[in-house]
């Protein structure tokens, strides 16, 4: 058996993978609950991607338990585990990078989202941030609510020196930027768990192979050891 220190470290990282999977699954479902800006910021595709990543992590954890309890001479399960970890790393990279790229063009990307949501949602956003419409001189102004109550008030928000004054693009993207940065940073952070478990598993495989080799050598010597 590999040393207790090595196996304790491997077990700790494996539990971290389990925790990462649970976090992704729970928050992917939790963020579907009614919340104005979370629902606006994170699309169903983003939430589905997080859920799939979490499921991959949980499947890998289950496989890891089956792999580590195998007899010392059998490392097939651990090899399969490392291949699953490679897949996990690819999934993390794809999901994290997709969200990161989306965050680079938030002003344009969230204009499409703003146009696609209901009029009531746009009114709620306008009331929340005390703004009217998305960009200046467009058709996204939604008359209604407590702030943009009428067209006369909306027209008064025009500022000749600041085209974005009174518009929602600034506060919206400030909110979405904070959320997206936290999301893709967290997802990329899980890559450290995946890589660490991969390396720890490699160490366990190597250690088991060495011990089995020494056992075979010892058996050939009649079990007398090396001294």
Secondary structure, DSSP 8 states (H G I E B T S, - for coil): ---HHHHHHHHHHHHHHHHHHHHHHHHHHHTTSS-HHHHHHS-HHHHHHHHHHHHHHHHHHHHHHHHHTS-TT--HHHHHHHHHHHHHHHHHHHHHHHHHHHHHTHHHHHHHHHHHS-HHHHHHHHHHHT--SSSTTSS----BTTTB-SHHHHHHT--TT-TTTT-SHHHHHHHHHHHHHHHHHHHHHHHHHHHHHHHHHHHHHHHHHHHHHHHHHHHHTTS----
